[in-house]
């Protein structure tokens, strides 16, 4: 575990909310990171939802703490679901576009509502 990182989901969420609001950081979060996540992890998420026996379809949130090189330093989840448990190994090994600062906290909210 990397030192100097948030110790809890709540602390990581506060840090994610406090991320810079400058133009470059907003563009990184809205375009670079979100597009990359959807392209790379969307299919994994769908596969986990289909392959998990009796998938827990309750909404959940997770936060990815990224290092300067884009590697995942740590994951935080508000509550464990079997779909998240299926996704976690891919996320733990993940590498995202280089963030504007590090550690960079990105909050993802997952919902199955249609």
Buried (B, 14 or more C-beta within 10 A) or exposed (E): EEEEBBEEBEBBBEBBEEBEEEEEBEEBBEEBBEEBBEEBBEEBBEEBBEEBEEBBBEEBBBBBBBBEEBBBBBBBBBEEBBBBEBBBEBBEEBEBBBBBEBBBBBBBEBEEEE
